[in-house]
Amino acid sequence: MGSTSEIIVEGLIKLPENMTVPAVLLFGDSIVDQGNNNHLITGARCNYLPYGKDFYGGIPTGRFSNAKTPSDLIASELGVKDTIPAYLDPTIQNKDLMTGVSFASGGTGYDPQTSELMLVYSLSDQLKMFKEYIEKLKGIVGEEGSNYILANAMFMVIAGTDDLANTYYTLGIGRLHYNLNSYTDLMVENASKFVQELYKVGVRRIGVVGVPAIGCVPLLRTIGDGLNRECFEKYNQGAQLFNKKLSSKIDSLGNSLLQSRVVYMDIYNPLLEIIHNPSIYGFEVVDRGCCGTGKIEITMLCNKITPTCPDSSKFLFWDSFHPTEKGYHILVIQILEKYISRFL
């Protein structure tokens, strides 16, 4: 099969008049990791079946889903290209760099400890890769062309879930030195610093996505609520506290960074709406994933000998943590339709 980036894509989301998006670039965790973790010695990678079984050719690429991730879906909905490659993909070409890549690394977070615990790329590492990318881009399109792409591309930052779900709640490392209030302060401060670092190198359109209702994710239902497996409200309250602070901080940055469009994007409520009203969206199962029992299987526990459900389109979640392509697609369309005009 030829490079999917050669496919001409007509976006479904109607862009505001006079708005062009030449590229899509992403930072963050497994939601938008396209395979950057593939060569790392970490549990946070999935370049093996059944991951990717519904992707082109049924090939596992390191995407944490059955097929496409939000990285791909955002790019295709905006009419940029069909799929987004991982920056560290050894087969990447110049044309891929011009239209966008993902620097994301599954298992990372705003707290530097989070990536250390998982042995993955921190947001600082991702920023270094991005600066290297800028130099490559200048070599391809020149300084003026590079500046244009940086100023007009859609940049997305998606992180925070692993900080709360892993470092703070499940492993409890964050609780050794912080309470929930001070830990979410740390997360927001680091998110703010990251956005400002992007702005310093010429980035102007930045969408910062909040944390979902993590207490309703299948794995965290199992961990938090045992046999009942209801949404675990304690985890959701942590997500809500972080989102409230992050939203305020991002709004403030949007006002203070000249000529920028820095936008907080809510994912908490759209995901919860699907979980509460699954049939409206064509789902039958929202409390467990398609892989194995769907209650605990993620990465290494979801492998080539693990049975999968016969029809993933009926499931909101692929494994016990990550949505299916269908789930992602519904969320991406909702978010873009709600926020795209704010990037003009």
N, C-alpha and C positions, 0 to 999 in steps of 0.2 A: 504494500500500500504506500502511496506517495505521502509526502509531508502534509499533514492536515492543515498546516498554516497556509497552504496554497489555495485552500478552499475559499471562494469568494463568499463573504457572509453579509447578509442584509439584516441589520439589527431589528428586533421587534419593538424595542423601546423607542418611542419617538423623542429625539433629542430636541431641546429648545432651539428656536431659530438662531442662527449665527453661532451655534456651538459645534465644535469639532473635537473629536477625541482620537488623537493619532495612535495612542498606545494605552495599555493597561498594565500597571505594575503593582505587585502585592508583597506585603510583609506580614509576618505573624506565625501562626501555628498550623496544625494539621488540617484545618478547614481549607486552607489555600496552599498547602505544600503539594507541589506537583512531582516530587521525587528527589528533592535536595538531600534527604536523609539516606538515600539508597546505599551509599558507600560507607556510612557511619556504623560503628559497632554500638547499636542502641536498640532497645526494644520498641522505640517509636519509629518504626518503618514498616512498610507493607508492600514491598515489591515482589509479591508472590500471590498466587491464586488462593482464595477466590476474589481477592481485591482486583478490580479492573476487568472482571469477567464479562461485563456488558460494554466495556470500552472498545474502541476500534480494534478488531482482530482478537478480542478477548485477552489482550495482553496486559499483565500487571505493570504499571509504570511507577508505582510509589504514591499514587493518589489514594487518599484514605476514603474510598467509596467503591461502589460497584462499577462506576463509569466516571462521568465528568464531575468536577468540583466547582465551587463558586468562581474560582479563577477563570475557568473555561467559559462558564455560563455568563459571567459579567462581560467578558470580552466579546462573546457572540451576540449577546443582547444589545450591546452598544455598536455592533457592526464593525468591530475591529478585526477579529479573526476567530476561527472556530475553536482553537485550543491554545492554551498558554503553556509554554514549556517551563521546566525548572531551569533556573539560571545555571545550575551545575550539570545540566544534561550535556554529556560529551558530544552529542550530535548537533548541538545548537548552531544556528547559522546567523549571519549578519542581519538578514531580513527579520529573523525572530527578535533580535535585540531592538530593532527599530520599532516594532509594534508591541513589545512588552514581554516580560518574564515574571516569574515568581521567585522571590528570595526566601520564602517562608520555610520554616522547619518545624515539623510535628513535634509537640512536647515542649515548645518554648513558651515564654511569657514575659510580662513586664518586670517581674522579679528575677534578677540574674540567677538566683538560686535554682529557679525552676528548670532552666536549660542545663545547669550543672548537674542536677539530679538525674536528668534524662540523657545526658551525654549528647546533646544536640546543639545546633547553632543558636546562639543568643541573638537578641535584637541588635546588639552591638556588632556581632559578626555579620548580620544581615546588612547593616549600614556600611560596613567595610566592603562587602561584595557590591553594594550599590554604587559606591564611589569608584570602584574598579570598573563597573559597568559604564559609568558616565564617561570615563576615559576611552573605553572601547567605542562608545557611541560617537564621541567627537571624531575618532578616527574614521568612522563610516560616513557620517553626515556633516562633519565640520562643527565648529563651535556654535555658529548661529543656528544650525539645524538641531543640534543637541539642546540648546537653550529653549527652542520652540517646543520640542517634545516634552521636556521637563515641565514647562509652564502650562502645557495644555493636556497632557496625559491624565488619566484617572489613576490616582494612587489610593490603595486601600490598605488599612492596617487592621488586622483581625487577631486579637490576642486577649489574654486575661482569663480564659476558661481554665487553662492548666494551672495557673497560679492558685485560683480558688479551689478547683476540684482536686488537684494533686498536692501541691505544696502546702496549702493552708489546711484543708479539711481532711483528706484521706491519709496523707503521710504525717500531717501535723507539724512539719518542720517550721512552717511560718508561725505557728502558735507558740513556739519556744521563745520568741522575742517580741511578738506583736499580738494585740487583740485585733478583732475584725476591723474596727475603726481605723487603727493606725496602719494595718496591713493594706487596706484599700487606699489609704492616703499614699502609701509607698507606690502602689501600682499606678495610681493616677499621676503622681509626680513623674514617674519614669515614662509613662505614655506621653505626657506633655513634653518632656525633654526630647523624646524620639521625634515627635511632630516638628519641633523647632529645629532639630538637626536636618530633617528633610527640607524644611523651608530655607535654611542657610545655603543649600546647594542648588536652589532654583526651583524647587517643587512648589506648585501653587494650588493644585486641586487634590485635597486629601480627605478621604472618607474614613472615619474611625468608627468601627463597629463595636457596639457594646457586647456584653456577655449574655448568652441565652439563659433560659430557665434551667440551669444545670441540675436542679433537684428532680427534674422530670426526664432527664436522659436515662435510658434503660440501666446502664451500669450503676449510676448513682442512686437510682431507686433501689437497686439490689443492696448496695452498700449501706445506704442510709435508712431504709425502711424494711429491710429483711424480707420476710415471707409475704407481707402485705403488698409491698412494691408500689405504694402510692407515691405521688410526687413528694420528695422530701423537702419540706418548707424551709428548714434551717439553711440548706444550701441556696435555695431561691432567694432568701432574704439577703444573703451575702452578695449575690449577683445584683439584686436591686440596689443595695447600698453603693456598690461600686459604680453601677450605671448612672445613678443620680449624680455622683461626684464627677464622673468622667464627662457626662453631658454638659455640666456646668463649666468644667475646665476647657473643653473643646469649643464651646460657644464663646468663651472669653478669648481663646487664641484666635478664633475666626474674626473677632472684632479688632484684635491688636496687631495681627500680622498683615501688613499692607499688601493689597492686591491679591490676597489669598482667599481661597474658598475652602475653609476647614470645617467639615460637617460631621456632627455626631449622628450615627445611624442606629436606630433601635432594632434589635433582633429578638429581644426578650418577649415582647408582646406578640409579634407575628408567629413565632414558634409555638407559644402557649395557645394561641387561637387555633392552630392546626390540631394540637393535642386535645383540646376541649371539643372540637367539632370536626373530627377526622373525615366523616362521610362527605361533607361538603367539598372536600379536596380529593376525594376518591381513595382515601386510605381506609384499611380495615384494622391495621395493627399499629399502635403508636407507643406501646409500653415495652416493646422488646424489638431487637433487631432481626434481620433476615438470616444472619449467620449463626448456625448452631442453635442453642436454646434462645439466643438473643438477649440473655440476661447478664452475661459476663464476658462473652467472647469479643475480644478486641486485639488487633495486631497478631501476635504469635498464637493466641488462642483461636483465632479465625484463620485457618490455614487450609491447604489443599485437601486434607482429609476430613475437614469439617463440613457436614451437610449444610446446604443453604435452602431457603424457601423456594418454592417453584415459581413464584411471581413477585419479584422485588417491588413492582409498582404498587402493590397493596400495602407496602411497609414504609413508614416514615423514616425509619432508621435502617441502615445497612448492617453495621455491627452494633455493639452495645453503646456506642458513643457518637458515631458519625452518621448523618443522614444518607439516604439513597440519592441518586441523581435527581429523581423526581421530587423528593423533598427539598433538595437544594434549589431546584429550578423554580418552584413555587415561591420560596423565600426570596430569591434573587429578583424575580420580577416585581414582587411587592415592594422591596426596598428601593429598587431603581425608580419605579414609578413614583414613589413617595418623595424621594430626595433629589432626583437628577436635576431639577430646575434650580436647586440651590448651588450648583456648581457653575452656573453661567457667569 
